[in-house]
Amino acid sequence: MRGEHSWDIADPARPSVCQHIEKHPTGFIDWYLSARKRARVPGSKYPGTSVAAWSLFMNMLQTDDPKAGELFRSSLAWLLACDPTSLGAYQQRIRQMLSEMFTQT
């Protein structure tokens, strides 16, 4: 029963992320960063936020996006500075991959 509930992703009355991105003049990364700044909950240290930021960061690296560094500093660098035992499994894995990425020669 698609579209029956207001939270249903197929609800035509609900604007899609793509529609929000199209309205933002400077592209997806700026939209993501501005949305992140406005977000109060769950916040930048929430595991889901880390996973989304990691996925976006990897895509940006693959496409040589010059704003990958900004995303790293704003959303992922804190993982390298914290105690890994204070993190959940996904964040520990992201931290490990970041650490490996920056220690490669």
Secondary structure, DSSP 8 states (H G I E B T S, - for coil): -TTSSTT-TT-TTS--HHHHHHHSTT-HHHHHHHHHHH--SS-TTSHHHHHHHHHHHHHHHHTT-TTHHHHIIIIIHHHHHS-GGGS-HHHHHHHHHHHHHHH--
